[in-house]
Amino acid sequence: MWSVSVSPSVFQGIQGMCVSVRQAACVRIQRGMCVCPAGTVAGLGVEGVNPARGGPAERGGGRGLRRFEEIPHTGSSGWLNLVKFWREDRFKLLHKHMERTFNTLGPIYRERLGTQSTVNILLPSDISELFRSEGLHPRRMTLQPWATHRETRQHSKGVFLKNGAEWRADRLLLNREVMMAPAVRRFLPLLDEVARDFCCQLATRVEKDGGKEERGHSLTIDPSPDLFRFALEASCHVLYGERIGLFSTSPSQESQKFIFAVERMLATTPPLLYLPPRLLWRLGAPLWTQHATAWDIIFSHAEKRIQRGVQRLRSTQAAGGGSGGAEGEFTGILGQLMDKGQLSLELIRANITELMAGGVDTTAVPLQFALYELGRNPAVQEQVRVQVKAAWARAGGDAHKALQGAPLLKGLVKETLRLYPVGITVQRYPVRDIIIQNYHIPAGTCVQACLYPLGRSRDVFQDPERFDPGRWGTQESGEGPGGGGGFRSLAFGFGARQCVGRRIAENEMQLLLMHILLSFRLSVSSSEELSTKYTLILQPETPPRITFSTL
C-alpha cells in the first residue's frame, strides 16, 4: 500500500541500474532458454544469455564473468528511447512493456530513458541477492518532485524521502508504533470498526436501492468512490484516533478535496520525474503548480488533524493521563509518537502526512481488484467465505483472532497484489559489486525488481493466470521454480526499507474483505481480465462494476 509502499518506485524505477544474485540451479525461462537464476563465480563455465537476443550462450569456460555493458538492453540512446516512450504513450503501459521486454531479452536487461538508466530483474533468486547487498541503510530512488516540494515549502521530509543514518534513526522509532505486533494489536480494533461501518452502510444501500431477489436484495455499483472514502476514514482513525465522518449522508467537502488532491498529486508526478522540478518551480510552470498545490492541500488536511491531536494529548496529559486516553484507550499513532517524545513534532508531522498520502489510493485500488477477482471466481469466493465464517464464529467478535483463523484472507490480499502490484518496481542500490545472471554489476548502480512480470511469470508461479489465494499456504516460504525463497511477494517491498505502512494496509484490506464476505455474495457481468493502466500506481483502466447480493 503505502510503499507506493506505495511503491512509487515504479516510475522512479527508470533511473540508475544494477543487480546481483547467488548461484542456484538453472531454470527454464520463457521461450525455453536455460538461465542461471543467481550470480556465479567468475571463470566458471555457466550458461548465459546472448546480449542481442536473450538466447542461450554456449556452455563452457570461454566467456567467464560478463561485463556490465554486455547486459541485453533496449537501445543505447536514452533520449531516443525517451522520445519513443512519450510518442507511443508507453509510460501508461509500462508494466506491459516490462513484461514484453523480459520475454524478448531474458531475465535481465538494461534500459536508458533520457539520463536515467536501470538494470531490471524479475527472478526471486536474483532479487534475493539484491536484498543481501542492500546494506545497513538501503537506498531507493528519490521522488525528486516530492522532495522539491518539501524543500521549497520548508517542510521536513519523512522516512519515504530520506536516506542514510537519518532515515534509519527515524524508521526504527516509527516501526515500534506501526509495524510491531503490539502496535498492530492496538490499532486493529479501529480498522475493524471502520470496516464494519462500511458494510453496514453498504447493506442499507443495497436493501434500499437494490432489486429484490429470492434470497435478498442485489445492487450493481462501481464501488471505487466508496472504497476511497473507506481508505481515508480508516487511515484517519488509525493515525489520528478520530473519525472524520465520510460514511455520513453528507461527507465533508474538505475530505473529498483531500482525495482529489492525492489523485492529482499521483497523476502529476510521472511527467515531473524527467524534468527539473526546481526550474519549473522558479518559472511557475502550470504542471509544477498543479503538483505543488495538490501537496499543499494534503499537508493542510493533515495539519488540521495533527493540531487537534496535539490539543487532545495536552488535555489528557494535564488530566494526568497519557497518549492512551481514558482507561488506556488507544487514540492513534499520532498520540503514541507524541507521548513517546522521541521524534520532534515537525518530523511526526512529515511522517504522518506521508502515511496519509500513501494510504488512500494504494489501499482502495487493490480492494477494487480483489472484489473483481472474487466476483469472477465464485468457487474461490466461497472457499474463502467458508473459512472466514468459521473463523469469525470461533473468534466471538475478536477481529485479531478472526484474522488469525482465516489465513486465506492474507492469501487473498497477496494473490491480488501478485497480479496487480500497486507499485510495479522495487529499487535498491547495492553497496558492493554483485553478479546477476553472470553479469558484473558495480556497487551504487540502481537495480529494479519488476513486480508485474514477476507475478505473471510461469518460471516463478504455476498457472500464474489462475487466481488462487491458497497458493500462498505452501509457496510463501518454500523454494519454487525461480528459487529465491520468499522473494515472490514483494508488493510492500522487502527488508528494512519495506513499506512502513504495510501492517496498517494489510489488516485494513483483510478486515474489509472479511466483513464483505460475511455480508454479501459478489458477482460480475464479465469474466474478462481487467485492462490496467499505470500512472504512479497500477489501476484499472475503467473501475469495475460489482454486484453485491445480501446473504
C-alpha positions as CSV (number, residue, x, y, z in Angstrom):
1,M,0.0,0.0,0.0
2,W,1.9,2.9,1.3
3,S,5.1,1.8,-0.2
4,V,3.9,3.0,-3.2
5,S,4.9,1.5,-0.1
6,V,3.5,2.6,-2.4
7,S,6.0,1.8,-4.3
8,P,6.1,4.8,-6.4
9,S,9.4,3.2,-7.1
10,V,7.8,2.3,-10.4
11,F,8.3,5.4,-12.4
12,Q,11.3,6.4,-10.4
13,G,12.3,2.9,-11.2
14,I,13.5,4.0,-14.6
15,Q,16.7,5.5,-13.1
16,G,20.0,4.0,-12.2
17,M,20.9,0.4,-12.7
18,C,22.2,-2.8,-11.2
19,V,21.6,-6.2,-9.6
20,S,23.1,-9.3,-8.2
21,V,22.4,-12.9,-7.3
22,R,23.7,-16.2,-6.0
23,Q,24.3,-19.3,-8.0
24,A,21.4,-21.7,-7.8
25,A,20.1,-24.4,-10.1
26,C,19.4,-23.5,-13.8
27,V,15.7,-23.0,-14.5
28,R,13.8,-22.8,-17.7
29,I,12.7,-19.3,-18.6
30,Q,10.3,-18.1,-21.3
31,R,10.8,-19.5,-24.8
32,G,12.7,-22.5,-23.4
33,M,16.1,-20.9,-22.8
34,C,18.2,-22.0,-19.8
35,V,19.5,-19.3,-17.5
36,C,21.2,-19.3,-14.1
37,P,19.0,-17.5,-11.7
38,A,21.7,-16.2,-9.4
39,G,25.2,-14.8,-9.5
40,T,28.1,-17.1,-10.4
41,V,31.8,-17.3,-9.7
42,A,33.9,-15.6,-12.4
43,G,35.7,-18.1,-14.6
44,L,33.3,-20.9,-14.2
45,G,31.7,-22.1,-17.4
46,V,27.9,-21.4,-16.9
47,E,25.2,-20.7,-19.3
48,G,24.4,-17.1,-20.0
49,V,22.2,-15.0,-22.2
50,N,23.1,-13.7,-25.6
51,P,23.2,-9.9,-25.2
52,A,21.4,-9.3,-28.5
53,R,18.7,-11.9,-28.4
54,G,18.4,-13.4,-25.0
55,G,19.2,-16.8,-26.3
56,P,21.4,-19.4,-24.6
57,A,25.2,-18.8,-24.6
58,E,27.4,-21.7,-25.3
59,R,28.2,-23.9,-22.3
60,G,31.9,-23.8,-21.3
61,G,34.5,-21.6,-19.7
62,G,35.2,-19.4,-22.7
63,R,33.4,-16.2,-21.6
64,G,33.5,-16.4,-17.8
65,L,32.1,-13.4,-16.0
66,R,30.4,-10.9,-18.3
67,R,30.9,-7.1,-18.3
68,F,28.1,-4.8,-17.3
69,E,28.0,-3.4,-20.9
70,E,27.1,-6.9,-22.2
71,I,23.7,-6.9,-20.4
72,P,21.0,-7.1,-23.0
73,H,19.4,-3.6,-23.5
74,T,16.5,-1.9,-25.2
75,G,18.6,0.7,-27.0
76,S,21.7,2.7,-26.3
77,S,20.3,6.2,-26.8
78,G,18.5,7.3,-23.7
79,W,17.0,10.3,-25.4
80,L,15.7,8.4,-28.4
81,N,14.1,5.9,-26.1
82,L,12.5,8.7,-24.1
83,V,11.0,10.3,-27.2
84,K,9.7,6.9,-28.3
85,F,8.1,6.3,-24.9
86,W,6.4,9.6,-24.9
87,R,5.3,9.4,-28.5
88,E,3.8,5.9,-28.1
89,D,2.3,6.7,-24.7
90,R,4.3,3.7,-23.4
91,F,4.5,5.0,-19.8
92,K,0.8,4.3,-19.4
93,L,1.5,0.6,-20.1
94,L,5.0,0.5,-18.5
95,H,4.1,-2.8,-16.8
96,K,3.2,-4.4,-20.1
97,H,6.4,-3.0,-21.7
98,M,8.5,-4.6,-19.0
99,E,6.7,-8.0,-19.4
100,R,7.3,-8.0,-23.2
101,T,10.9,-7.0,-22.8
102,F,11.7,-9.8,-20.3
103,N,10.0,-12.2,-22.7
104,T,12.3,-11.0,-25.5
105,L,15.6,-10.3,-23.8
106,G,15.6,-12.8,-20.9
107,P,15.6,-12.4,-17.1
108,I,17.9,-9.3,-17.0
109,Y,18.0,-6.2,-19.2
110,R,19.2,-2.6,-19.2
111,E,17.1,0.4,-20.1
112,R,18.0,4.0,-20.6
113,L,15.5,6.8,-20.7
114,G,17.0,10.3,-21.0
115,T,19.8,10.5,-18.5
116,Q,18.2,7.7,-16.3
117,S,19.1,4.1,-16.6
118,T,18.2,0.9,-14.8
119,V,19.0,-2.8,-14.7
120,N,15.8,-4.8,-14.5
121,I,15.4,-8.2,-13.0
122,L,12.4,-10.5,-12.1
123,L,13.6,-13.9,-10.8
124,P,13.2,-14.2,-7.0
125,S,16.7,-15.7,-6.7
126,D,18.1,-12.6,-8.3
127,I,16.1,-10.3,-6.0
128,S,17.3,-12.3,-3.0
129,E,20.9,-11.5,-3.9
130,L,19.9,-7.8,-4.3
131,F,18.5,-7.9,-0.8
132,R,21.7,-9.3,0.6
133,S,23.6,-6.4,-0.9
134,E,21.4,-3.5,0.2
135,G,23.5,-2.6,3.3
136,L,22.6,-1.1,6.6
137,H,21.0,2.0,5.0
138,P,19.0,0.6,2.0
139,R,18.5,3.3,-0.6
140,R,15.9,3.6,-3.3
141,M,15.2,6.2,-5.9
142,T,14.1,9.6,-4.5
143,L,11.0,11.0,-6.0
144,Q,12.5,14.4,-6.7
145,P,9.3,16.3,-7.3
146,W,8.1,15.3,-3.8
147,A,11.5,16.2,-2.3
148,T,11.5,19.6,-4.1
149,H,8.0,20.4,-2.7
150,R,9.3,19.8,0.8
151,E,12.4,21.9,0.2
152,T,10.6,24.8,-1.4
153,R,7.8,24.8,1.3
154,Q,10.4,24.3,4.0
155,H,8.7,21.1,5.3
156,S,10.7,18.3,6.9
157,K,11.0,15.0,5.0
158,G,9.6,11.8,6.3
159,V,11.3,8.4,6.0
160,F,10.0,7.8,2.5
161,L,12.2,10.7,1.2
162,K,15.2,10.1,3.5
163,N,18.3,8.0,3.1
164,G,21.3,7.1,5.2
165,A,21.7,7.2,9.0
166,E,19.0,9.8,9.4
167,W,16.5,7.5,7.7
168,R,17.4,4.6,9.9
169,A,17.1,6.5,13.2
170,D,13.6,7.8,12.3
171,R,12.5,4.4,10.8
172,L,13.4,2.4,13.9
173,L,11.2,4.8,16.0
174,L,8.3,4.5,13.6
175,N,8.5,0.7,13.4
176,R,7.6,0.4,17.1
177,E,4.3,2.2,16.5
178,V,3.2,1.0,13.1
179,M,5.0,-2.3,12.3
180,M,5.5,-4.3,15.5
181,A,2.9,-6.9,16.8
182,P,1.9,-4.9,19.9
183,A,1.2,-1.8,17.8
184,V,-0.9,-3.9,15.4
185,R,-3.0,-5.2,18.3
186,R,-3.6,-1.6,19.4
187,F,-4.9,-0.2,16.1
188,L,-6.7,-3.3,14.8
189,P,-10.0,-2.6,16.6
190,L,-10.0,0.9,15.0
191,L,-9.7,-0.6,11.5
192,D,-12.3,-3.2,12.3
193,E,-14.8,-0.5,13.4
194,V,-14.5,1.3,10.1
195,A,-14.8,-1.9,8.1
196,R,-18.0,-2.9,10.0
197,D,-19.5,0.6,9.5
198,F,-18.7,0.4,5.8
199,C,-20.5,-2.9,5.4
200,C,-23.5,-1.7,7.4
201,Q,-23.9,1.3,5.2
202,L,-23.5,-0.8,2.1
203,A,-26.1,-3.2,3.3
204,T,-28.6,-0.4,3.9
205,R,-27.9,0.9,0.4
206,V,-28.3,-2.5,-1.2
207,E,-31.7,-3.1,0.6
208,K,-32.9,0.4,-0.2
209,D,-31.8,0.8,-3.8
210,G,-31.2,-2.8,-4.9
211,G,-33.6,-5.2,-6.7
212,K,-35.5,-7.8,-4.7
213,E,-34.3,-11.4,-5.2
214,E,-35.4,-14.8,-3.8
215,R,-32.9,-14.7,-1.0
216,G,-32.5,-10.9,-0.5
217,H,-31.5,-7.8,-2.4
218,S,-28.9,-7.1,-5.1
219,L,-27.3,-3.9,-6.3
220,T,-24.7,-3.4,-9.0
221,I,-22.4,-0.4,-8.5
222,D,-18.9,1.0,-9.1
223,P,-17.6,0.7,-5.6
224,S,-14.4,2.7,-6.2
225,P,-15.7,6.0,-4.7
226,D,-16.8,4.2,-1.6
227,L,-13.5,2.4,-1.3
228,F,-11.6,5.6,-1.5
229,R,-13.7,7.0,1.3
230,F,-13.2,3.9,3.4
231,A,-9.4,4.0,3.0
232,L,-9.3,7.7,4.1
233,E,-11.7,7.1,7.0
234,A,-9.7,4.1,8.2
235,S,-6.3,5.9,7.8
236,C,-7.5,8.9,9.8
237,H,-8.9,6.7,12.5
238,V,-5.6,4.8,13.0
239,L,-3.3,7.8,12.5
240,Y,-5.2,10.5,14.4
241,G,-7.5,8.4,16.6
242,E,-10.6,10.2,15.3
243,R,-13.3,9.5,12.7
244,I,-13.9,12.2,10.0
245,G,-17.5,11.1,9.1
246,L,-17.0,10.1,5.4
247,F,-19.8,7.5,5.8
248,S,-22.4,10.1,6.6
249,T,-25.0,11.2,4.1
250,S,-23.1,14.4,3.6
251,P,-19.3,13.8,3.8
252,S,-17.2,16.9,4.3
253,Q,-16.0,18.8,1.3
254,E,-12.6,19.0,2.9
255,S,-12.1,15.3,2.8
256,Q,-13.4,15.0,-0.7
257,K,-10.9,17.7,-1.7
258,F,-8.1,15.7,0.0
259,I,-9.0,12.6,-2.1
260,F,-8.9,14.6,-5.3
261,A,-5.6,16.2,-4.2
262,V,-4.0,12.7,-3.7
263,E,-5.2,11.7,-7.2
264,R,-3.8,14.9,-8.7
265,M,-0.5,14.5,-6.9
266,L,-0.1,11.0,-8.2
267,A,-1.1,12.0,-11.8
268,T,1.4,14.9,-12.0
269,T,4.3,13.1,-10.5
270,P,5.4,11.0,-13.5
271,P,6.0,13.8,-16.0
272,L,8.0,15.7,-13.4
273,L,10.4,12.8,-13.0
274,Y,12.0,13.7,-16.3
275,L,12.0,17.5,-15.9
276,P,14.0,19.7,-13.4
277,P,11.4,20.5,-10.7
278,R,13.3,23.4,-9.3
279,L,13.5,25.1,-12.7
280,L,9.7,24.6,-13.2
281,W,9.1,26.0,-9.7
282,R,11.1,29.1,-10.5
283,L,9.3,29.5,-13.8
284,G,5.9,28.9,-12.2
285,A,5.1,26.2,-14.8
286,P,1.5,25.0,-14.7
287,L,2.5,21.4,-14.2
288,W,4.6,22.2,-11.2
289,T,1.8,24.5,-9.8
290,Q,-0.7,21.7,-10.0
291,H,1.6,19.3,-8.3
292,A,2.6,21.6,-5.5
293,T,-1.0,22.8,-4.9
294,A,-2.1,19.2,-4.5
295,W,0.6,18.6,-1.9
296,D,-0.3,21.8,-0.1
297,I,-3.9,20.5,0.2
298,I,-2.6,17.2,1.5
299,F,-0.4,18.9,4.1
300,S,-3.2,21.3,5.1
301,H,-5.6,18.4,5.7
302,A,-3.1,16.6,7.8
303,E,-2.1,19.7,9.8
304,K,-5.6,20.4,11.0
305,R,-5.9,16.9,12.4
306,I,-2.4,17.0,13.9
307,Q,-3.2,20.2,15.7
308,R,-6.4,18.7,17.1
309,G,-4.3,15.7,18.2
310,V,-1.8,17.9,19.9
311,Q,-4.6,19.7,21.8
312,R,-6.2,16.4,22.8
313,L,-2.9,15.0,24.0
314,R,-2.1,18.0,26.1
315,S,-5.6,18.0,27.7
316,T,-5.2,14.3,28.5
317,Q,-1.7,14.8,30.0
318,A,-2.9,17.8,32.0
319,A,-5.5,15.5,33.5
320,G,-2.8,13.0,34.5
321,G,-3.2,10.5,31.6
322,G,-1.0,9.5,28.7
323,S,-1.5,9.0,25.0
324,G,-3.8,6.1,25.7
325,G,-6.6,8.4,26.8
326,A,-9.2,7.4,29.3
327,E,-8.7,3.9,30.7
328,G,-5.8,3.2,28.3
329,E,-7.9,3.7,25.2
330,F,-5.7,3.9,22.1
331,T,-6.2,7.2,20.4
332,G,-4.0,6.9,17.3
333,I,-0.4,6.6,16.1
334,L,0.0,10.4,16.4
335,G,-0.7,10.3,20.1
336,Q,1.7,7.4,20.6
337,L,4.5,9.2,18.8
338,M,3.9,12.4,20.6
339,D,3.6,10.7,24.0
340,K,7.0,9.0,23.5
341,G,8.6,12.3,22.6
342,Q,11.5,10.7,20.6
343,L,10.6,12.4,17.3
344,S,10.1,16.2,17.0
345,L,6.7,17.4,16.2
346,E,7.9,18.5,12.8
347,L,9.2,15.0,12.0
348,I,6.0,13.5,13.3
349,R,4.0,15.8,11.0
350,A,6.2,14.9,8.0
351,N,5.8,11.1,8.5
352,I,2.1,11.2,9.4
353,T,1.4,13.3,6.3
354,E,3.3,10.8,4.1
355,L,1.4,7.9,5.6
356,M,-1.8,9.7,4.9
357,A,-0.9,10.5,1.3
358,G,0.3,6.9,0.7
359,G,-2.6,5.2,2.4
360,V,-5.6,6.0,0.3
361,D,-5.2,5.1,-3.4
362,T,-2.8,2.4,-2.6
363,T,-5.3,0.6,-0.5
364,A,-8.5,1.5,-2.3
365,V,-7.3,0.3,-5.7
366,P,-6.1,-3.2,-4.7
367,L,-9.5,-3.6,-3.0
368,Q,-11.2,-2.9,-6.4
369,F,-9.1,-5.7,-7.9
370,A,-9.8,-8.1,-5.1
371,L,-13.5,-7.6,-5.3
372,Y,-13.5,-8.1,-9.0
373,E,-11.4,-11.3,-8.8
374,L,-13.7,-12.7,-6.1
375,G,-16.7,-11.8,-8.3
376,R,-15.3,-13.6,-11.4
377,N,-14.1,-16.6,-9.3
378,P,-17.1,-17.8,-7.4
379,A,-15.5,-21.0,-6.3
380,V,-12.6,-19.2,-4.7
381,Q,-15.0,-16.7,-3.2
382,E,-17.0,-19.5,-1.5
383,Q,-13.8,-21.2,-0.3
384,V,-12.6,-18.0,1.4
385,R,-16.1,-17.3,2.8
386,V,-16.4,-20.7,4.4
387,Q,-13.1,-20.2,6.2
388,V,-14.0,-16.7,7.2
389,K,-17.4,-17.7,8.7
390,A,-15.8,-20.5,10.7
391,A,-13.0,-18.2,12.0
392,W,-15.5,-15.4,12.9
393,A,-17.7,-17.8,14.8
394,R,-14.7,-19.1,16.8
395,A,-13.3,-15.6,17.5
396,G,-16.5,-14.4,19.1
397,G,-16.2,-10.9,17.5
398,D,-12.4,-10.6,18.2
399,A,-11.0,-9.2,14.9
400,H,-7.5,-10.3,15.6
401,K,-8.5,-13.9,16.4
402,A,-10.7,-14.0,13.3
403,L,-7.8,-12.9,11.0
404,Q,-5.5,-15.5,12.6
405,G,-8.1,-18.2,11.9
406,A,-8.6,-17.3,8.3
407,P,-5.2,-17.4,6.5
408,L,-6.9,-17.4,3.1
409,L,-7.7,-13.7,3.7
410,K,-4.0,-13.0,3.9
411,G,-3.5,-15.2,0.8
412,L,-6.3,-13.2,-0.9
413,V,-4.5,-9.9,-0.5
414,K,-1.2,-11.4,-1.6
415,E,-2.7,-13.0,-4.6
416,T,-4.4,-9.8,-5.6
417,L,-1.1,-7.9,-5.3
418,R,0.7,-10.6,-7.2
419,L,-1.4,-10.0,-10.2
420,Y,-1.9,-6.2,-9.6
421,P,1.0,-4.8,-7.7
422,V,0.3,-1.2,-6.7
423,G,3.9,-0.2,-7.4
424,I,5.4,-2.1,-10.3
425,T,9.0,-2.0,-9.2
426,V,11.2,-2.1,-6.1
427,Q,14.6,-0.5,-6.3
428,R,17.9,-0.7,-4.5
429,Y,21.5,0.5,-4.9
430,P,23.8,-2.4,-3.8
431,V,26.6,-1.3,-1.5
432,R,29.1,-3.8,-3.1
433,D,29.7,-5.2,-6.6
434,I,27.4,-8.0,-7.3
435,I,26.8,-10.6,-10.0
436,I,23.4,-11.4,-11.5
437,Q,22.9,-13.8,-14.4
438,N,26.7,-13.9,-14.6
439,Y,26.9,-10.2,-15.3
440,H,29.0,-7.9,-13.2
441,I,27.0,-5.0,-11.6
442,P,29.0,-2.2,-9.9
443,A,28.2,-1.0,-6.4
444,G,26.0,2.1,-6.4
445,T,24.1,1.1,-9.5
446,C,20.3,1.1,-9.3
447,V,18.7,-2.3,-9.5
448,Q,15.0,-2.6,-10.2
449,A,12.9,-5.7,-9.4
450,C,9.9,-5.6,-11.7
451,L,6.9,-6.9,-9.9
452,Y,4.2,-7.1,-12.6
453,P,6.2,-9.5,-14.8
454,L,7.4,-11.4,-11.7
455,G,3.9,-12.1,-10.6
456,R,2.8,-13.4,-14.0
457,S,5.9,-15.4,-14.9
458,R,5.5,-19.2,-15.5
459,D,9.0,-19.6,-14.3
460,V,8.1,-18.4,-10.8
461,F,4.4,-19.4,-10.4
462,Q,2.5,-22.5,-11.6
463,D,-0.6,-21.4,-13.6
464,P,0.2,-17.7,-13.0
465,E,-3.1,-16.6,-14.6
466,R,-5.1,-18.6,-12.1
467,F,-6.4,-16.6,-9.1
468,D,-5.6,-18.9,-6.2
469,P,-5.2,-17.4,-2.6
470,G,-4.4,-20.9,-1.4
471,R,-1.1,-21.0,-3.3
472,W,0.5,-18.9,-0.6
473,G,0.0,-21.5,2.1
474,T,2.7,-23.7,0.6
475,Q,4.7,-21.4,-1.6
476,E,5.3,-18.4,0.7
477,S,8.5,-19.7,2.3
478,G,9.4,-22.7,0.1
479,E,11.6,-22.9,-2.9
480,G,9.9,-22.8,-6.3
481,P,10.9,-22.8,-9.9
482,G,12.6,-19.4,-9.8
483,G,14.4,-20.0,-6.5
484,G,14.8,-17.1,-4.0
485,G,12.7,-18.5,-1.1
486,G,10.2,-15.9,-0.1
487,F,11.0,-13.3,-2.7
488,R,7.8,-13.9,-4.6
489,S,5.5,-11.5,-2.8
490,L,7.1,-8.0,-2.8
491,A,4.2,-5.6,-3.2
492,F,5.3,-3.9,0.0
493,G,9.0,-4.1,-0.8
494,F,11.5,-6.1,1.3
495,G,13.9,-5.8,4.2
496,A,14.4,-2.8,6.5
497,R,13.0,-0.5,3.8
498,Q,9.8,-2.3,3.1
499,C,6.6,-0.1,3.2
500,V,6.3,1.5,6.7
501,G,2.5,1.3,6.4
502,R,2.5,-2.3,5.5
503,R,0.8,-3.7,8.6
504,I,-1.9,-1.0,8.5
505,A,-2.6,-1.7,4.8
506,E,-2.6,-5.5,5.1
507,N,-5.0,-5.5,8.0
508,E,-7.2,-2.8,6.6
509,M,-7.8,-4.8,3.4
510,Q,-8.2,-8.1,5.2
511,L,-10.8,-6.8,7.6
512,L,-12.9,-5.1,4.9
513,L,-12.8,-8.2,2.7
514,M,-13.7,-10.3,5.7
515,H,-16.8,-8.3,6.6
516,I,-17.9,-8.0,2.9
517,L,-17.7,-11.8,2.6
518,L,-19.7,-12.2,5.8
519,S,-22.4,-10.0,4.4
520,F,-22.5,-10.2,0.6
521,R,-22.1,-12.5,-2.4
522,L,-20.2,-10.9,-5.2
523,S,-20.6,-11.3,-8.9
524,V,-19.5,-9.5,-12.1
525,S,-21.1,-9.4,-15.6
526,S,-17.9,-10.3,-17.4
527,S,-15.1,-12.7,-16.5
528,E,-12.6,-11.0,-18.8
529,E,-9.3,-9.8,-17.3
530,L,-9.3,-6.2,-16.3
531,S,-7.4,-3.7,-18.5
532,T,-4.9,-1.8,-16.5
533,K,-3.0,1.4,-16.7
534,Y,0.0,2.9,-14.9
535,T,0.3,6.4,-13.6
536,L,2.3,6.2,-10.4
537,I,0.3,3.2,-9.3
538,L,-1.2,0.3,-11.2
539,Q,-5.0,0.7,-11.5
540,P,-7.9,-0.4,-13.7
541,E,-8.4,1.4,-17.0
542,T,-12.0,1.6,-16.0
543,P,-13.2,0.9,-12.4
544,P,-15.1,-2.5,-12.4
545,R,-18.8,-2.7,-11.5
546,I,-19.6,-5.2,-8.8
547,T,-22.9,-6.8,-7.9
548,F,-23.4,-7.1,-4.1
549,S,-26.1,-9.6,-3.1
550,T,-27.2,-9.9,0.5
551,L,-26.7,-13.3,2.0
